[in-house]
Amino acid sequence: MATEKILDDEKRIDKAAYVLKAVAHPLRIKIIQMLNESKELNVSTIYKNLNAEQSLISHHLINMRDKGILDIRRSGKNIYYFLVDAAVAEIIDCIYKSKLIS
């Protein structure tokens, strides 16, 4: 029984590390914050607001989507990105409020 608990905890820890690695980039954090505020945005809106190259933003969006952080909604030719779980934005907010970066 204790072994099952340890293995379950290890899987959860591995998943947490995976998610944290997936968002560990300043542009990705900014994208997450924007999506948390706006709920969903298309690539054009994101790269214009961040004053970054579209290809760079697209790369980050695809990477976070592949890792399960983001998902998309299609509307005609437009693709809108949104957070799968707002908890990721809450984690970033907790870090902002912590003494780690004050």
N, C-alpha and C positions, 0 to 999 in steps of 0.2 A: 504493500500500500504506500509506504513512504517513498519507494523507488518510483512509482507512478507519478507522485506529486513532484518529485525532483525533475523527472523527465518533462512533465507538463510545464513546470516553471522554466526549464531550459528552453523549450520551444517558444514560450512567450517572450523570454529575454532575447532570443535570437530574432524574433519578429520585431520587437521594439528596436533593436539595433539596426535592423534592415530599414525600418521606416525612418529612423533618425538619419541614417546615411543618405537615404533618398532625398531628404530635404536640406541636407547640410551644404547649402550654397546660398550666398546672399541674394541672387536673383530668384532662386526658388522660394526663399522665404518671402520676398516681396510679392511674388505671384500668389502665394498662398494667402497672404494678407489681403491682396486685392480681391481674390475670389471669395474670401470669407466675408468681406464687406459687400460685394456686389452679387454674390451667389453664383453667377455665371457670366463669363466674358468670352469674346472671340479673340483670336490671335492678334488681329489688328489693333484692337483696343489695348491689349496688354503691352505689346511692343511699343506703341506710341506713348502710353503712360509711363513706361519705364525708360524711354529714350534709348532703346537697344535695337540691335539688328533683328529682323523677323526670323531669320534662320536660327539665331542663337536662342530666342524665346521658344521657337518651335521645338528645338532640340530638348530644352528643359521640360516643356509640356509633355512631349512624347515620353521622355524618361519617367516623369512622375506618373503618367498614365500607365505605362508598362509595369510600374511597381505598385499600382493600386491606390495611389494617393489621389489621383484625379480620374474623372471619367468625362465623356462627351455626350452632347445632345446635338443631333443634326437638324438643321432647319433649312431646307433647300440646299444651296451651295455653302451655307455657313455652318461652321462647327463651333459650338460653345463648350467651353471647359467649365467644370465645377468640381468642388471638393467632394470626395466620397464620404468623408467623415470630418466634421468640423473640429474634432478633437485634436487634429494636427495643428490647427490654428490656435487652439487653447494651450497646447504645449509650448508653442512659440511665445504666446502671451505670458505664460508662467515664467519662462526664461527671462523675458523683458523685465518682469516684476521682481526677479530674484536679485540677490546681491552679487551674482556672478558677473553681471555686466554693468553694475552701477559705478 
